[in-house]
Amino acid sequence: MQSNLNVELLESLQQAGEEITEGYRKQTGNEQCKFGVIQFSDISLPENDGKPDIVRKTAELYDQYKGNEEYIHIPDVPQMSSNFQNFPVIGVVNEAINELEGAMTIKFNDNSKEMDPYYQKDGVKFYSITGAIVRQRDNMLNKGLGTGMYETAILGIQKYVQAHPEDNLELNVVIDCTNLPSLYALANAVSNINSRELVGAGKKLNSNLEAIYTVKDENGHLVEAPTYVLKVDLHAKDKNDINKCGEGTTISFNVDLKKEKHEKYKQLLDEILERIKADGKCNPLYMEDKGTGTVTYIPVSDLNIDLTDLRVITNGAEKIGDKRVPRNDSNDFIGPMPNVHIQRPDILNGRTFRDNMEEER
C-alpha cells in the first residue's frame, strides 16, 4: 500500500463523520459517540505531559480483541504508528469519557505502480477499508458503531472521488467469509446511506461481491479462510436501476469441523463457489505475496451479487478460527511516539483544498 494522507481527503471524511454522527444520535439517542478522523480529533492531541499517546491507545484497543483470531489482523504499536502517519484512520470517540471506541484505516494503492495481490485489477487506483474494530463491551452500548464507521468512510471517500472523477478511484473492503458482524455492518452502512439519500435525492451506491481470494503455503494448503472482496461503486446511480441477479444469494456452509484446518478452509471455498455458481465462469489469477504465500484471486463481479442481498449461514463454520489471546504488549514499546495530530484546515477562509495541498508540497 502507498501513503495517501492529504488534507482534502481528511476534510471530506471529517465532514462525512459529522453527518453520520448527527444521524446516529437521532436514531439511537446516544449523544456521547462521535465519528470522524482520529488525526483531527482532540483525542489525538498530546497528553498533559506533552507526550503523544493515541498510537499506543489505538494499538491497545486492537489488542483487547478476544474474538475469532482470523477475522482481523491486530496491529502492534509500530504498525499503528505507520498507519497514522500514512493513512486516514477513522474512529468513534465516546466524548463523555474521552475514550476511543472503534477504529479503521483507509489504505490506498495504485496498481499501475505496484500490483496489490489482494485486488488484482490492472491499472486500478483504489482505497481499501481495513482493520474495522469496535471495543467489546458487555452492555452492548457500542452496537451500530461499526456500521457508523463504515458509513463515514464510504461517504467521505465518495464525496472526495466525486470532486475528482478524473482519478477513476475505486473502493473495496475485504472480510473473512464467516465474519457475519463485519459483513452485515458493511451491508447496513450501504443501505443506510442509500435510504437517507446521503449521495443525492433519488440516488444510491451499488455494492457487489467483486472477488474471493485465498492464500496457500508452499505445500498448496490454504493458510486462512477464503476472504470476500467487496466493492462499493463510488458513482451514484438512480435508485430505480437494477443491480442484482435474481432474488439474492445465500451461502450456507456445511463444514466438517473434525477435519484439518486447511481442509476446512478448502471446503469453505468449494461451497462458496458452488453457491454463487462460479464454476466455469470465473478465471482465477495468481500472485505471490512474499512472506505470506500464493494468493489466488477469483474475480466474480460478472455474477452481479449484490452485497445487500447476500446472506451467509455459517452453521458453526465461524468456530474454525481460534479465540484470540491478547498480547498485552502495547506498553512494551520503547521509543518516542510520533505526534499524529493534524490541525484541521479552516474551510471558511476562502482557500481551496488544492491551495492547501500545494502549500504542503
MILO-374052 format. One line per 3 residues: their letters; for each residue x, y, z of N, C-alpha, C. Coordinates in steps of 0.001 Angstrom, whole numbers. Layout:
<lumzas>
a> X Y Z X Y Z X Y Z | ... $
</lumzas>
This chain:
<lumzas>
mqs> 838 -1191 0 0 0 0 880 1251 0 | 338 2334 -561 1107 3564 -733 511 4683 123 | 1389 5491 695 960 6579 1574 -22 7499 856 $
nln> -1087 7879 1574 -2081 8752 967 -2786 9557 2054 | -2055 10509 2602 -2593 11333 3676 -2588 12779 3195 | -3757 13278 2744 -3813 14668 2289 -5014 15356 2918 $
vel> -4930 16641 3026 -5908 17407 3794 -7289 17385 3147 | -7355 17298 1842 -8660 17291 1175 -9435 16021 1487 | -8760 14886 1411 -9412 13619 1746 -9815 13598 3210 $
les> -8912 14035 4090 -9226 14059 5518 -10439 14938 5812 | -10500 16092 5183 -11628 17001 5418 -12936 16396 4916 | -12890 15742 3779 -14086 15086 3254 -14578 14011 4215 $
lqq> -13654 13242 4766 -14007 12198 5727 -14550 12806 7022 | -13954 13917 7465 -14402 14560 8696 -15831 15094 8544 | -16106 15706 7405 -17455 16217 7169 -18461 15069 7110 $
age> -18055 13965 6515 -18931 12794 6492 -19190 12291 7913 | -18126 12288 8738 -18277 11854 10125 -19278 12703 10882 | -19270 14003 10629 -20209 14897 11292 -21644 14581 10878 $
eit> -21836 14284 9592 -23171 13955 9102 -23654 12625 9670 | -22754 11645 9726 -23120 10331 10264 -23374 10423 11768 | -22600 11229 12465 -22799 11411 13907 -24190 11966 14188 $
egy> -24592 12947 13418 -25911 13551 13617 -27021 12511 13437 | -26919 11711 12375 -27928 10686 12134 -27914 9596 13193 | -26706 9213 13628 -26579 8172 14650 -27207 8624 15968 $
rkq> -26972 9859 16339 -27512 10363 17606 -29032 10466 17560 | -29574 10874 16438 -31029 10941 16304 -31658 9551 16377 | -30994 8588 15772 -31544 7234 15715 -31429 6503 17038 $
tgn> -30310 6678 17743 -30043 5876 18944 -30246 6631 20247 | -30207 7951 20192 -30270 8725 21428 -28943 8776 22160 | -27923 8156 21585 -26584 8154 22183 -25869 9442 21782 $
eqc> -25817 10388 22708 -25245 11697 22421 -23738 11761 22664 | -23158 10660 23160 -21744 10696 23528 -20812 10350 22378 | -21257 9485 21457 -20350 8965 20432 -20265 9890 19221 $
kfg> -19046 10074 18740 -18791 10961 17610 -17848 10285 16626 | -18241 10282 15344 -17449 9668 14287 -16593 10726 13588 | -15415 10324 13150 -14575 11260 12423 -13168 10741 12227 $
viq> -12296 11629 11771 -10889 11307 11530 -10128 11448 12845 | -9466 10388 13281 -8781 10433 14572 -7672 11482 14562 | -6974 11634 13430 -5888 12617 13374 -6391 14046 13598 $
fsd> -7659 14319 13303 -8246 15637 13547 -8786 15776 14967 | -9027 14653 15633 -9737 14658 16908 -8858 15140 18060 | -9509 15728 19066 -8778 16154 20258 -8149 14974 20984 $
isl> -8700 13778 20778 -8166 12605 21472 -6753 12265 20988 | -6376 12801 19819 -5026 12542 19293 -4013 13589 19739 | -4464 14609 20480 -3534 15618 20991 -2613 15000 22039 $
pen> -1401 15529 22194 -500 15025 23233 -1137 15132 24625 | -698 14244 25519 -1198 14245 26891 -710 15495 27625 | -1130 15641 28876 -748 16816 29673 763 16942 29849 $
dgk> 1453 15795 29776 2909 15834 29910 3602 16145 28587 | 2783 16396 27550 3343 16759 26251 3660 15577 25358 | 3459 14364 25867 3788 13166 25090 2550 12635 24367 $
pdi> 2656 12386 23069 1524 11808 22334 1294 10355 22739 | 20 9937 22828 -264 8587 23311 -1348 7875 22511 | -1910 8541 21480 -3027 7933 20763 -2606 6673 20008 $
vrk> -1353 6598 19558 -884 5406 18848 -948 4189 19770 | -421 4342 20987 -450 3229 21936 -1887 2870 22313 | -2726 3881 22529 -4114 3626 22916 -4868 2870 21828 $
tae> -4603 3222 20577 -5283 2546 19474 -4793 1109 19340 | -3478 903 19448 -2940 -458 19405 -3510 -1291 20552 | -3681 -678 21697 -4241 -1373 22860 -5698 -1753 22617 $
lyd> -6451 -862 21955 -7836 -1167 21597 -7903 -2433 20745 | -7029 -2525 19755 -6992 -3717 18913 -6593 -4950 19722 | -5601 -4791 20580 -5076 -5942 21310 -6088 -6510 22301 $
qyk> -7079 -5741 22699 -8092 -6225 23628 -9089 -7171 22968 | -9047 -7246 21651 -9975 -8117 20916 -9738 -9582 21266 | -10828 -10285 21627 -10731 -11688 22023 -11620 -12592 21175 $
gne> -12055 -12089 20040 -12906 -12886 19161 -12093 -13815 18274 | -12679 -14212 17165 -12028 -15112 16211 -10751 -14459 15690 | -9617 -15117 15910 -8327 -14528 15550 -8154 -14352 14048 $
eyi> -8976 -15021 13247 -8842 -14918 11804 -9600 -13733 11217 | -10431 -13098 12016 -11287 -12044 11475 -10562 -10721 11254 | -9471 -10506 11955 -8815 -9212 11848 -7333 -9334 12181 $
hip> -6509 -8613 11427 -5086 -8521 11746 -4926 -7492 12858 | -4262 -7864 13924 -4090 -6981 15070 -2750 -6246 14943 | -2779 -4948 14662 -1521 -4197 14513 -867 -3945 15867 $
dvp> 458 -3991 15882 1170 -3620 17103 1444 -2116 17065 | 2170 -1612 18045 2415 -169 18129 3147 363 16887 | 4247 -266 16422 4919 257 15224 4012 285 13992 $
qms> 3192 -772 13806 2295 -799 12649 1233 283 12760 | 703 471 13968 -314 1510 14165 291 2890 13948 | 1532 3070 14359 2226 4331 14135 2349 4612 12641 $
snf> 2715 3590 11881 2829 3734 10428 1483 4081 9805 | 408 3420 10263 -926 3710 9734 -1291 5176 9940 | -1085 5669 11150 -1445 7049 11460 -653 8046 10626 $
qnf> 589 7714 10310 1441 8655 9584 1282 8574 8068 | 560 7554 7588 439 7365 6144 -981 7328 5614 | -1960 7062 6473 -3330 6874 6006 -4337 7558 6930 $
pvi> -5513 7868 6414 -6594 8320 7298 -7019 7179 8219 | -7166 7471 9486 -7678 6492 10446 -9002 7031 10978 | -10070 6313 10679 -11409 6698 11122 -11648 6124 12506 $
gvv> -12321 6889 13354 -12596 6395 14689 -13928 6887 15205 | -14346 6316 16318 -15513 6805 17035 -15084 7018 18481 | -15337 8215 18983 -14898 8610 20318 -16100 8801 21225 $
nea> -16039 8225 22422 -17040 8496 23458 -16600 9764 24168 | -17255 10862 23844 -16828 12161 24364 -17067 12298 25866 | -17992 11511 26413 -18285 11605 27846 -17107 11140 28692 $
ine> -16367 10145 28172 -15229 9606 28925 -13915 9783 28175 | -13984 10479 27005 -12807 10721 26169 -12054 9430 25872 | -12801 8440 25387 -12202 7136 25105 -12531 6706 23683 $
leg> -11561 6092 23034 -11727 5581 21683 -12519 4278 21728 | -13631 4226 20978 -14497 3046 20998 -14369 2193 19744 | -13747 2726 18710 -13602 1952 17487 -12637 2632 16534 $
amt> -12142 1858 15565 -11190 2417 14596 -11185 1589 13320 | -10757 2201 12244 -10494 1520 10968 -9549 2395 10164 | -8806 1788 9258 -7830 2514 8446 -8240 2467 6983 $
ikf> -8018 3565 6283 -8311 3629 4850 -6988 3671 4097 | -6647 2571 3469 -5381 2483 2746 -5595 2747 1255 | -4479 2958 563 -4547 3321 -853 -3494 2561 -1636 $
ndn> -3843 2193 -2866 -2835 1587 -3739 -3109 1947 -5195 | -2042 2086 -5939 -2118 2331 -7380 -1507 1114 -8062 | -2375 275 -8640 -1908 -975 -9239 -1063 -766 -10480 $
ske> -1086 440 -11051 -221 702 -12207 1235 851 -11771 | 1447 1110 -10477 2803 1225 -9940 3247 -55 -9242 | 2328 -661 -8506 2638 -1904 -7801 1340 -2679 -7590 $
mdp> 1239 -3842 -8204 10 -4634 -8132 -223 -5152 -6719 | -1425 -4938 -6211 -1815 -5493 -4920 -2322 -6913 -5147 | -1705 -7918 -4507 -2131 -9300 -4751 -3555 -9593 -4292 $
yyq> -4106 -8715 -3437 -5443 -8949 -2910 -6513 -8134 -3646 | -6106 -7464 -4717 -7042 -6739 -5585 -6409 -6656 -6957 | -6353 -7791 -7634 -5589 -7930 -8866 -6375 -7417 -10074 $
kdg> -6421 -6084 -10175 -7066 -5430 -11302 -6053 -4468 -11921 | -5741 -4664 -13185 -4688 -3901 -13856 -4982 -2406 -13862 | -3960 -1622 -13440 -4006 -178 -13577 -4960 566 -12665 $
vkf> -5621 -131 -11742 -6646 500 -10911 -6025 1220 -9714 | -6561 2400 -9411 -6239 3103 -8169 -7415 2892 -7218 | -7116 2532 -5984 -8242 2210 -5107 -7931 2470 -3637 $
ysi> -9005 2708 -2905 -8957 2756 -1449 -9448 1418 -919 | -8912 1043 226 -9333 -204 871 -9559 65 2355 | -10763 -229 2830 -11086 -64 4247 -10641 -1314 4984 $
tga> -9764 -1160 5948 -9197 -2315 6640 -9253 -2127 8157 | -9149 -3245 8865 -8969 -3219 10318 -10121 -2626 11099 | -11362 -2851 10649 -12506 -2318 11396 -12648 -3051 12725 $
ivr> -12658 -2294 13813 -12788 -2900 15139 -13591 -1975 16047 | -14385 -2570 16925 -15166 -1830 17916 -14855 -2418 19283 | -14674 -1551 20256 -14384 -2011 21616 -15503 -2941 22088 $
qrd> -15113 -4083 22613 -16082 -5071 23068 -16566 -4727 24474 | -17851 -4414 24547 -18461 -4080 25834 -19634 -5019 26090 | -19757 -5493 27315 -20802 -6460 27654 -22203 -5863 27575 $
nml> -22326 -4556 27785 -23651 -3943 27832 -24208 -3561 26462 | -23489 -3892 25391 -23948 -3665 24017 -24149 -2175 23679 | -23580 -1278 24482 -23725 145 24196 -23071 532 22876 $
nkg> -22155 -301 22396 -21434 23 21166 -22083 -566 19922 | -23279 -1065 20053 -23977 -1640 18909 -24190 -573 17837 | -23841 -885 16612 -24028 36 15499 -22844 932 15210 $
lgt> -21814 877 16046 -20663 1756 15821 -19859 1316 14593 | -19765 19 14369 -19057 -460 13186 -19734 27 11911 | -21061 -55 11886 -21816 449 10739 -21565 1938 10541 $
gmy> -21557 2701 11639 -21328 4139 11544 -19952 4480 10997 | -18936 3714 11384 -17592 3964 10856 -17529 3646 9364 | -18164 2538 8946 -18215 2223 7514 -18942 3336 6758 $
eta> -20049 3837 7311 -20780 4928 6663 -19880 6152 6495 | -19144 6481 7545 -18248 7638 7498 -17204 7477 6403 | -16564 6309 6367 -15514 6068 5381 -16064 6088 3958 $
ilg> -17172 5382 3736 -17740 5295 2386 -18203 6657 1903 | -18953 7364 2751 -19487 8659 2341 -18376 9678 2115 | -17372 9684 2996 -16268 10625 2835 -15470 10372 1574 $
iqk> -15185 9111 1299 -14435 8768 85 -15276 9091 -1148 | -16570 8794 -1090 -17444 9068 -2245 -17471 10555 -2576 | -17555 11395 -1552 -17581 12840 -1788 -16241 13322 -2374 $
yvq> -15155 12739 -1878 -13832 13105 -2393 -13688 12685 -3854 | -14097 11473 -4168 -13980 10958 -5537 -14889 11739 -6485 | -16041 12153 -5967 -16965 12945 -6782 -16311 14245 -7255 $
ahp> -15423 14781 -6412 -14715 16009 -6781 -13543 15741 -7708 | -13169 14474 -7864 -12008 14113 -8685 -12337 12922 -9593 | -13319 13075 -10482 -13700 11953 -11358 -12570 11525 -12282 $
edn> -11641 12436 -12518 -10543 12110 -13438 -9611 11033 -12872 | -9633 10843 -11558 -8754 9848 -10942 -9297 8427 -11060 | -10618 8305 -11324 -11239 6996 -11535 -10915 6018 -10390 $
lel> -11138 6467 -9167 -10797 5679 -7981 -11881 4671 -7634 | -11463 3548 -7052 -12392 2527 -6601 -12262 2341 -5090 | -13236 1626 -4501 -13227 1362 -3065 -13574 -96 -2810 $
nvv> -12752 -769 -1999 -13082 -2143 -1635 -12954 -2361 -132 | -13559 -3444 316 -13474 -3893 1703 -13271 -5405 1665 | -12312 -5910 2439 -12086 -7360 2494 -12564 -7879 3844 $
idc> -13333 -8984 3805 -13944 -9543 5012 -13860 -11057 4955 | -13419 -11671 6054 -13376 -13124 6180 -14757 -13707 5870 | -14792 -14852 5184 -16056 -15373 4662 -17065 -15782 5736 $
tnl> -16632 -15978 6993 -17591 -16329 8052 -17797 -15190 9050 | -17223 -14016 8759 -17305 -12879 9675 -18609 -12117 9442 | -19691 -12645 10002 -21001 -12040 9775 -21134 -10632 10355 $
psl> -20600 -10335 11556 -20749 -8969 12081 -20200 -7900 11142 | -19010 -8130 10591 -18429 -7138 9677 -19181 -7092 8350 | -19572 -8258 7855 -20278 -8318 6574 -21591 -7546 6651 $
yal> -22341 -7770 7719 -23636 -7113 7832 -23504 -5653 8247 | -22432 -5308 8976 -22191 -3895 9294 -21953 -3107 8014 | -21177 -3687 7093 -20919 -3030 5813 -22196 -2940 4986 $
ana> -22957 -4027 4924 -24211 -4022 4163 -25179 -2990 4728 | -25267 -2916 6055 -26153 -1928 6682 -25693 -507 6388 | -24374 -302 6349 -23844 1032 6055 -24281 1499 4672 $
vsn> -24137 623 3681 -24543 979 2318 -26051 1228 2263 | -26823 364 2916 -28277 531 2927 -28684 1843 3589 | -28027 2183 4700 -28361 3421 5412 -28041 4654 4568 $
ins> -26877 4641 3919 -26501 5762 3056 -27549 5956 1956 | -27999 4842 1395 -28978 4916 311 -30360 5352 810 | -30788 4799 1945 -32127 5132 2446 -32223 6581 2908 $
rel> -31110 7130 3403 -31084 8528 3837 -30739 9481 2689 | -30519 8902 1518 -30193 9673 315 -29015 10621 547 | -27980 10088 1190 -26813 10906 1511 -25930 11198 299 $
vga> -26152 10475 -808 -25383 10744 -2032 -26258 11429 -3076 | -27409 11948 -2639 -28275 12683 -3550 -29683 12141 -3568 | -30649 13040 -3794 -32048 12632 -3851 -32270 11660 -5005 $
gkk> -32893 10532 -4686 -33171 9531 -5710 -31956 8760 -6176 | -30829 8908 -5431 -29589 8247 -5825 -29207 7146 -4824 | -28335 6243 -5263 -27858 5155 -4412 -26456 4761 -4816 $
lns> -25772 4089 -3900 -24496 3458 -4204 -24708 1963 -4332 | -24214 1382 -5398 -24267 -70 -5549 -23081 -710 -4848 | -23256 -1935 -4414 -22176 -2683 -3754 -22284 -4136 -4155 $
nle> -21152 -4711 -4547 -21158 -6071 -5074 -19997 -6891 -4551 | -20174 -8202 -4616 -19074 -9123 -4366 -18174 -9091 -5592 | -16997 -8515 -5417 -16072 -8304 -6526 -15209 -9528 -6789 $
aiy> -14773 -10180 -5717 -13862 -11317 -5866 -13807 -12107 -4568 | -13139 -13234 -4642 -12812 -14050 -3463 -11338 -14378 -3582 | -10604 -14273 -2488 -9197 -14672 -2568 -8858 -15667 -1471 $
tvk> -7847 -16460 -1762 -7309 -17413 -792 -5788 -17282 -788 | -5173 -17779 271 -3716 -17780 384 -3253 -19201 685 | -2285 -19694 -101 -1762 -21046 83 -289 -21006 480 $
den> 121 -21993 1276 1529 -22111 1655 2291 -22911 606 | 3553 -23211 903 4393 -23912 -69 3919 -25330 -348 | 3072 -25877 534 2518 -27217 328 1192 -27192 -422 $
ghl> 746 -25997 -800 -521 -25881 -1511 -1727 -25890 -598 | -1511 -25760 710 -2611 -25753 1680 -3071 -24324 1956 | -4366 -24143 2070 -4883 -22833 2444 -4453 -22519 3871 $
vea> -3953 -21309 4094 -3467 -20926 5421 -4488 -20100 6190 | -5574 -19731 5525 -6644 -18976 6180 -7933 -19213 5416 | -9040 -18804 6022 -10336 -18975 5364 -10417 -18082 4123 $
pty> -11211 -18467 3135 -11412 -17595 1974 -11942 -16234 2416 | -11601 -15203 1655 -11963 -13831 2012 -12784 -13199 898 | -13877 -12545 1297 -14684 -11791 331 -14010 -10458 37 $
vlk> -13973 -10091 -1234 -13551 -8749 -1638 -14807 -8048 -2133 | -15239 -7040 -1408 -16492 -6348 -1709 -16197 -4955 -2249 | -16823 -4603 -3341 -16606 -3296 -3967 -17831 -2418 -3778 $
vdl> -17597 -1186 -3338 -18652 -182 -3275 -18443 767 -4442 | -19424 821 -5343 -19331 1697 -6513 -19491 3142 -6044 | -18483 3962 -6248 -18484 5329 -5749 -19244 6303 -6650 $
hak> -19761 5820 -7760 -20533 6661 -8675 -22018 6404 -8439 | -22703 7391 -7879 -24107 7232 -7516 -24962 6931 -8748 | -25876 5994 -8571 -26788 5592 -9641 -28228 5942 -9258 $
dkn> -29106 5933 -10248 -30517 6145 -9974 -31057 4980 -9152 | -31893 5275 -8156 -32402 4221 -7276 -33215 3171 -8029 | -33739 3526 -9175 -34548 2583 -9944 -33714 1616 -10764 $
din> -32408 1881 -10879 -31540 983 -11624 -31425 -342 -10891 | -31514 -1432 -11623 -31414 -2765 -11031 -29953 -3184 -10971 | -29521 -3643 -9791 -28121 -4039 -9611 -28046 -5379 -8916 $
kcg> -28710 -6357 -9464 -28685 -7671 -8828 -29061 -8734 -9850 | -28761 -9934 -9493 -29083 -11071 -10352 -30001 -12000 -9554 | -31285 -12073 -9935 -32211 -12940 -9212 -32699 -12299 -7925 $
egt> -33051 -13149 -6959 -33659 -12685 -5709 -32684 -12680 -4547 | -31410 -12598 -4821 -30431 -12594 -3754 -29636 -13890 -3740 | -28558 -13894 -2974 -27665 -15051 -2907 -27493 -15480 -1456 $
tis> -27663 -16763 -1219 -27466 -17318 116 -26336 -18332 72 | -25344 -18129 939 -24240 -19073 1079 -24402 -19779 2419 | -24639 -21073 2374 -24842 -21852 3597 -23720 -22877 3711 $
fnv> -22914 -22755 4778 -21776 -23648 4947 -22183 -24940 5663 | -21503 -25999 5313 -21695 -27288 5969 -20323 -27943 6087 | -19573 -27492 7100 -18169 -27875 7221 -17985 -28963 8272 $
dlk> -17157 -29939 7937 -16793 -30988 8893 -15714 -30437 9818 | -16104 -30061 11032 -15181 -29413 11965 -14115 -30362 12513 | -14210 -31642 12196 -13214 -32604 12668 -12003 -32685 11733 $
kek> -12113 -32111 10561 -11020 -32177 9592 -9887 -31230 9964 | -8749 -31405 9297 -7634 -30481 9469 -8074 -29082 9038 | -7434 -28070 9615 -7875 -26704 9361 -7812 -26358 7880 $
hek> -6729 -26729 7197 -6618 -26373 5776 -7683 -27077 4938 | -8127 -28270 5398 -9198 -28973 4688 -10532 -28269 4893 | -10732 -27717 6074 -11959 -26957 6333 -11987 -25682 5497 $
ykq> -10839 -25049 5352 -10767 -23851 4511 -11130 -24200 3063 | -10603 -25332 2590 -10887 -25760 1212 -12376 -26049 1038 | -12989 -26630 2049 -14413 -26920 1976 -15234 -25628 1939 $
lld> -14806 -24634 2711 -15478 -23333 2666 -15433 -22756 1255 | -14247 -22796 641 -14084 -22254 -706 -14970 -22982 -1702 | -14960 -24307 -1649 -15762 -25099 -2584 -17239 -24757 -2462 $
eil> -17706 -24590 -1227 -19124 -24306 -1022 -19491 -22909 -1489 | -18582 -21941 -1284 -18847 -20587 -1778 -18981 -20589 -3292 | -18012 -21187 -3964 -18020 -21186 -5425 -19228 -21933 -5985 $
eri> -19637 -22984 -5289 -20821 -23726 -5737 -22088 -22901 -5543 | -22187 -22230 -4397 -23403 -21472 -4084 -23581 -20268 -5005 | -22485 -19631 -5369 -22610 -18448 -6227 -22543 -18817 -7705 $
kad> -22476 -20138 -7964 -22487 -20647 -9343 -21348 -20058 -10168 | -20157 -20089 -9569 -18990 -19514 -10228 -18257 -20504 -11122 | -18613 -21790 -11043 -17888 -22822 -11769 -17912 -22560 -13278 $
gkc> -16726 -22500 -13866 -16616 -22332 -15303 -16759 -20904 -15784 | -17082 -19974 -14872 -17320 -18590 -15275 -16218 -17638 -14816 | -15496 -18035 -13791 -14540 -17124 -13176 -13127 -17696 -13276 $
npl> -12268 -16966 -13956 -10903 -17423 -14153 -9990 -16861 -13065 | -9406 -17719 -12231 -8565 -17247 -11130 -7251 -16643 -11613 | -6744 -15688 -10822 -5446 -15074 -11050 -4541 -15440 -9887 $
yme> -3230 -15505 -10149 -2295 -15947 -9117 -1169 -14932 -8962 | -769 -14729 -7707 323 -13800 -7432 973 -14168 -6109 | 2262 -14065 -6047 2995 -14384 -4830 3062 -13162 -3924 $
dkg> 2707 -13360 -2662 2883 -12324 -1652 4029 -12768 -756 | 5176 -12136 -953 6392 -12563 -272 6197 -12617 1239 | 6556 -13747 1808 6455 -13932 3240 5096 -14416 3703 $
tgt> 4131 -14453 2786 2774 -14886 3154 2369 -16152 2424 | 2479 -16147 1081 2108 -17322 311 1595 -16929 -1062 | 1019 -17886 -1738 463 -17662 -3063 -989 -17233 -2945 $
vty> -1288 -16069 -3504 -2647 -15538 -3453 -3387 -15931 -4724 | -4513 -16608 -4549 -5398 -16919 -5672 -6560 -15950 -5624 | -6690 -15143 -6664 -7716 -14098 -6725 -8757 -14524 -7758 $
ipv> -9987 -14709 -7309 -11054 -15220 -8173 -12070 -14102 -8427 | -12023 -13437 -9580 -12980 -12358 -9867 -14382 -12932 -10074 | -15369 -12334 -9409 -16753 -12803 -9558 -17705 -11634 -9834 $
sdl> -17172 -10484 -10211 -18014 -9296 -10401 -19071 -9498 -11476 | -18768 -10333 -12490 -19725 -10561 -13579 -20984 -11287 -13101 | -20942 -11862 -11905 -22107 -12588 -11388 -23140 -11654 -10763 $
nid> -22782 -10383 -10606 -23706 -9365 -10091 -24352 -9759 -8762 | -23520 -10116 -7796 -24022 -10481 -6474 -24038 -9239 -5595 | -25211 -8737 -5312 -25376 -7505 -4541 -25089 -7777 -3070 $
ltd> -24237 -6927 -2476 -23881 -7089 -1067 -25106 -7063 -174 | -26037 -6154 -423 -27183 -6005 458 -28177 -7158 332 | -28004 -8011 -686 -28855 -9193 -843 -28087 -10490 -595 $
lrv> -26869 -10368 -38 -26048 -11542 242 -26305 -12022 1673 | -26653 -13277 1817 -26892 -13870 3129 -25941 -15044 3330 | -25347 -15104 4513 -24409 -16181 4827 -24898 -16910 6072 $
itn> -25030 -18211 5961 -25416 -19052 7097 -24195 -19903 7443 | -23607 -19663 8601 -22313 -20287 8905 -22437 -21711 9422 | -23525 -22041 10114 -23710 -23396 10656 -22491 -23877 11441 $
gae> -21903 -22990 12225 -20766 -23364 13060 -19416 -23132 12418 | -19381 -22724 11136 -18095 -22518 10448 -17297 -21382 11064 | -17971 -20482 11771 -17263 -19368 12417 -16381 -19843 13561 $
kig> -16516 -21123 13944 -15717 -21676 15041 -14392 -22273 14562 | -14147 -22217 13245 -12898 -22777 12726 -11698 -22040 13305 | -11787 -20718 13356 -10684 -19928 13907 -10658 -19998 15422 $
dkr> -9469 -19935 15994 -9328 -19967 17454 -9654 -18614 18062 | -10050 -18630 19324 -10268 -17394 20054 -8910 -16722 20298 | -8869 -15421 20045 -7611 -14710 20172 -7262 -14418 21622 $
vpr> -5972 -14526 21940 -5447 -14197 23269 -4663 -12893 23153 | -5020 -11841 23901 -4314 -10564 23818 -2813 -10714 24093 | -2005 -9925 23383 -556 -9957 23587 -144 -9135 24809 $
nds> -934 -8116 25124 -629 -7204 26243 774 -6605 26114 | 1094 -6180 24904 2447 -5664 24660 2465 -4174 24299 | 1318 -3517 24419 1249 -2111 23993 2148 -1206 24814 $
ndf> 2384 -1584 26065 3234 -764 26935 4707 -1156 26871 | 4997 -2188 26061 6380 -2661 25980 7218 -1881 24980 | 6527 -1108 24135 7259 -390 23081 8163 672 23702 $
igp> 9415 651 23296 10393 1626 23793 10799 2535 22629 | 10610 3809 22819 10954 4758 21762 9964 5896 21740 | 10295 6972 21076 9409 8137 21028 8163 7844 20195 $
mpn> 7027 8322 20672 5781 8209 19930 5623 9438 19037 | 5196 9247 17803 5009 10408 16927 3761 11191 17312 | 3792 12468 17095 2599 13292 17257 1823 13221 15947 $
vhi> 714 12484 15929 -27 12263 14686 -1209 13209 14544 | -1381 14109 15515 -2488 15061 15424 -2259 16012 14254 | -3312 16266 13495 -3263 17194 12366 -4269 18304 12613 $
qrp> -3793 19545 12479 -4690 20685 12652 -5666 20737 11489 | -6951 20711 11795 -7952 20753 10735 -7898 22105 10041 | -7908 22120 8706 -7812 23397 7982 -9057 24236 8171 $
dil> -8894 25538 8098 -10018 26461 8171 -10709 26452 6816 | -11835 25772 6741 -12508 25612 5443 -13361 26825 5076 | -13380 27835 5957 -14197 29009 5684 -13356 30221 5281 $
ngr> -12068 30005 5066 -11204 31157 4799 -11015 31451 3318 | -11823 30824 2470 -11784 31133 1048 -10761 30351 262 | -9907 29586 932 -8892 28801 234 -9474 27452 -171 $
tfr> -9008 26932 -1278 -9444 25619 -1712 -8550 24556 -1102 | -9036 23330 -1151 -8227 22217 -674 -6947 22105 -1495 | -7071 22377 -2797 -5903 22304 -3679 -4840 23325 -3246 $
dnm> -5293 24520 -2826 -4350 25526 -2342 -3566 24999 -1158 | -4293 24367 -218 -3635 23831 977 -2627 22742 621 | -3008 21884 -326 -2108 20800 -711 -858 21323 -1404 $
eee> -1048 22359 -2258 96 22940 -2946 1046 23575 -1935 | 477 24188 -887 1300 24788 138 2080 23732 899 | 1427 22570 1154 2086 21477 1848 3272 20971 1043 $
r> 3133 20932 -277 4209 20421 -1128 5398 21383 -1113 $
</lumzas>
